[in-house]
Amino acid sequence: MKRSDALRVLARAKPELAKRFGVVRLVLFGSMARDEVRPDSDVRATKGSIFILGTCH
């Protein structure tokens, strides 16, 4: 997934994430922010002390 695609997905998902989980800000970081995603890159999302880890495949 390219950085621009990820930003579009996050923008569409933000209202639901805010409603369900209280998310107020979404930030890309790491290889996704640099537009250098590889098949083994991970996706991280944080809210407070919750840490979610997945893959970009």
VOPAGU-2260 file (C-alpha; in pm, 1 decimal, decimal comma):
REM VOPAGU-2260
SITE   aa  ch    i         X         Y         Z
SITE  MET   A    0       0,0       0,0       0,0
SITE  LYS   A    1     133,4     342,8     -89,9
SITE  ARG   A    2     136,6     634,8     151,7
SITE  SER   A    3    -135,0     817,4     -43,9
SITE  ASP   A    4    -359,5     509,4     -32,3
SITE  ALA   A    5    -307,0     474,6     342,2
SITE  LEU   A    6    -397,0     840,2     396,8
SITE  ARG   A    7    -721,3     793,6     201,1
SITE  VAL   A    8    -810,1     481,9     403,5
SITE  LEU   A    9    -739,6     661,7     730,7
SITE  ALA   A   10    -944,8     965,3     628,6
SITE  ARG   A   11   -1244,0     744,5     544,0
SITE  ALA   A   12   -1206,8     539,3     862,3
SITE  LYS   A   13   -1150,9     827,0    1104,7
SITE  PRO   A   14   -1517,9     908,9    1178,9
SITE  GLU   A   15   -1594,9     547,2    1271,1
SITE  LEU   A   16   -1273,6     510,7    1470,4
SITE  ALA   A   17   -1356,4     830,3    1659,1
SITE  LYS   A   18   -1708,0     712,1    1733,6
SITE  ARG   A   19   -1616,3     358,7    1839,7
SITE  PHE   A   20   -1278,4     408,2    2004,1
SITE  GLY   A   21   -1238,7     778,3    2080,1
SITE  VAL   A   22    -963,2     831,0    1822,5
SITE  VAL   A   23    -893,9    1201,3    1776,1
SITE  ARG   A   24    -583,1    1190,8    1558,9
SITE  LEU   A   25    -436,7     944,1    1309,9
SITE  VAL   A   26     -68,0     956,6    1223,0
SITE  LEU   A   27     141,4     761,2     974,7
SITE  PHE   A   28     493,3     678,2    1085,5
SITE  GLY   A   29     779,5     451,7     992,4
SITE  SER   A   30     805,9     299,3     647,5
SITE  MET   A   31     446,0     391,2     560,3
SITE  ALA   A   32     512,3     760,6     626,3
SITE  ARG   A   33     828,3     741,5     416,2
SITE  ASP   A   34     640,7     558,2     137,2
SITE  GLU   A   35     888,1     268,5     170,5
SITE  VAL   A   36     650,9     -16,7     263,9
SITE  ARG   A   37     778,4    -367,8     198,3
SITE  PRO   A   38     587,6    -697,9     217,6
SITE  ASP   A   39     727,4    -755,7     567,8
SITE  SER   A   40     640,6    -406,7     696,3
SITE  ASP   A   41     400,5    -385,8     988,0
SITE  VAL   A   42     111,6    -155,6    1067,7
SITE  ARG   A   43      97,8      -6,9    1415,9
SITE  ALA   A   44    -183,4     184,5    1572,2
SITE  THR   A   45    -187,2     325,0    1922,1
SITE  LYS   A   46    -450,4     471,0    2149,8
SITE  GLY   A   47    -327,4     530,8    2499,4
SITE  SER   A   48    -151,4     214,3    2607,7
SITE  ILE   A   49    -318,5     -10,4    2348,1
SITE  PHE   A   50     -78,8    -136,3    2082,0
SITE  ILE   A   51    -207,1    -318,6    1773,9
SITE  LEU   A   52      32,2    -491,6    1536,0
SITE  GLY   A   53     -47,3    -634,0    1193,1
SITE  THR   A   54     100,7    -671,3     846,8
SITE  CYS   A   55      58,7    -474,0     525,8
SITE  HIS   A   56       4,0    -778,9     303,3
